[in-house]
Amino acid sequence: MNWIGILVGFLAFTVLGGVWFAVLFPKAYNRSLGRDPDAKPEPSPLFFAGPALTCLVITITSAILMDAENIAGYGNALLFGLTVGAGYLAANTVNIAINPNFPRPLLYAAISGGYNILGSLIVSLILQAFGGR
């Protein structure tokens, strides 16, 4: 595993989250949660550290799995990223969203699931670029 690639992938995934939820889809994301579209989140250590920590865990896990499965080449890295992004991350997001506490579960799943799929694709490509076979 290439730790520089893991660091770059983690940073890219984390920055994507900030752009995705704060710049591209803040109003739709708020609506999916039943909030006023212009609501601003309460800044807290958990608000900043929690998503970053999960991005780090996902990036390290992807690196371990790509290494264990001998993923080689950008095409295979994209297939891996799509499989993890859609098959695990987005599918689990839908499962979480369909509980009764989400007023718009499909909107939430589309926004958060889309972020997870794109993030997984980016991480997989970065990992391939830095440590691929």
Disulfide bonds with the S-S distance in Angstrom:
none
